[in-house]
Amino acid sequence: EAVRNFLAGKWFDEAVAVAQECLKARQRWQQTLGVAALAGEVLESLPESHGSYAVIADAEARSHLTLGFTERALARYRALLQRYERLAAAEPDRADYQRDLSVSYERMGDLYRALGQGDDARRAYAQALAIRERLAAAEPDRADYQRDLVVSLVRQAEIEKGDNASR
């Protein structure tokens, strides 16, 4: 109820803080449907520009995926991807937008891979890798960029290995 009241009063930071604690508790208690429902309700009122929008949206999408609602998960991840594509296109020099876009491509790749859509997964992973290579080259001392690059390379290797194993 507190989340609803904060959202109604447009106290978004407070709503998100309470919602995130509720989501953590529901995840601990394996109430996946409750996570999806609460996250969805928050997203109805939370502005897309809020800093925690993507975190809440990711919680909703992961819950839908766990519940077997792949179309809902796919729709949420596609919406997030479009959001990051818009932000990155509007301000291509913002490394944080580029990194968020790479994470979104990676999540799409993971989802496509889980759905057995190897070609789509490969394309999404390749897009994430291209961004991460640029970020890591531009700032070689950033450990998070180097880690992201390694994750992309591992994803690429895994999907290539999986394809070769099925041939």
ABEGO torsion letter per residue (X at the ends): XAAAAAAAAGBAAAAAAAAAAAAAAAAAAGBAAAAAAAAAAAAAABBAABAAAAAAAAAAAAAAAAAGBAAAAAAAAAAAAAAAAAAAAABAABAAAAAAAAAAAAAAAAAAAAAGBAAAAAAAAAAAAAAAAAAAAABAABAAAAAAAAAAAAAAAAAAAAAAAAX
